[in-house]
Amino acid sequence: METIKCVMILDENLPLGLLANTAAILGMTLGKLVPEAVGEDVNDASGMRHRGIVEVPVPILRADRERIRAIRKTLYEPEYAGVTVADFSDVAQKCHVYEDYIQAIAEVGEGELHYYGIGLCGTKKLINKLTGSMPLLR
């Protein structure tokens, strides 16, 4: 796992509640897409079981919507074919039933989406190339 790096890039202009929601959704999606990043269950000293957590740090970075869109577009280049990508957009956030999301996203072009955030997992080299100079969300 040491050669893998995961990051989340969130729209710095979102209110706190949407930032938290976006991070939670991206985290669950990345956990599904990259299950090897999640460690095994563990027991504490009392013998109580705790579910495995990620074995790699997942820094949460900030960017404006244009930067997020530019990174998302870059990820379509062949060089980044091995990077696992999850995104969460305004279209997804407005839908409370998954079937509604399926229908809504099918009617919107990629250029019309406002990405609230994207999550990336890949080799450290590629992820650092994309995000190395980006500030943390604080």
N, C-alpha and C positions, 0 to 999 in steps of 0.2 A: 504493500500500500504506500510505501514511501515515495514512489515516483508519481503517484496520482495527486492531483490538487483539485479541490473543489472550491468555488467561490459563488457568491450571490452578488448581483449588481442590482441595486434598487434605485428607483426614481427618487432622488433627494427632495423633490418638491411635494411628495405625497404626505398626507397627514399621518400621524403616528399609528392610528388604527389600521389604515391600509398598508403601511409598511410592515406591521406585525403580521397581518393576514397574508400578504404577498410572501414574506419569508417562510411562514408556516406551509403554505401551499407548495412553494418551490422545494422546500425541504422534504416534504412527503413524496413529491414526484421524483426528486433525485434519489431518494431512498429506494424507490421502486425500480428506477432505471439502473442504479449502481448499487445493488445489494451487497456487493463485496466490500463496500466502504463502511458497512455497519458491522460492528464487532459482535461476538457471541454474548449471550446472556451471562450475568455474573451473580454471585451470592455475596451479601455483606457478612460481617462477622456474626450477625445473629442468625444467619442461614436464610435470610429473606432474599428472594430472587428479584433482580433488576434487569430489565431488557437491555440488550446491547445498544450502545450509542455509536456514533461515527468514530472511526479510528483516525481520521484526518481532520485537522482544523478546517472550518468553513468560514473564512472571513466574509463579512458583509460589507461590500463596497458601495459607494454612492456615485451617481452620475446623473446628468440631466437626461431628459427623454431623447434628445438627438444623439447623444453619445451611446445610449443603450441601443438605439436603432442601428447606429453605425456598426457597433460590435455584433449585433444580431445578423446584420447583412454580411459581415466578414466571415461569419461562421458557415456560410454557404459555400465558401471557397474550398477547393479540393484539399488544401493543406490542413484544414480543420475537420475533415471527415471523421476523424476518430474522437472528436470531442462530443461528449454527451451534453445535450442542451435541453433545458426546460424553460418555458416562458409563461408569464401570466400577464394578461392584457386587460384593458378596459372592457372588452367584449366578454371575457370570461367572468370578470368580477360582477357584471350586471346580471348574470344568469344564476339562478338559485337551483335549477334542475338541470342535470347534465344533458338531457335530451334537448333542452333549449339552447345550451351552449353549442352542441353539434350543429343545430340548424343556424344559429346566429353567425358562427364563425365561417360557415360555408357561403355566407352572403357578403363577407367583408374581404376586401383585398389586403394583402400583407402591408402595403403602404399606408393603409388607413388605421392600422392598429396603434394604440398607445400602450407600449409595454410598461407595466408597473415594475417589472423586474424580470431578470433572467438568471438562471442557475447554470453553471458550467462545471463539468468534471472532465479532466483529461490529463495528459502528461504535464508535469510542472513547467516544462519548457514552453509548450503552447499556451497554457493558461497565463503564465507570466508575461509572455509576448503580448497578449491581449490586455492584461489588466495590471501589469507590474507597477505602473505609475499612478494607479487610481487610489484616491483616499478612502479610508474606512468611513463607514456611516457611524456617526456619533450623535 
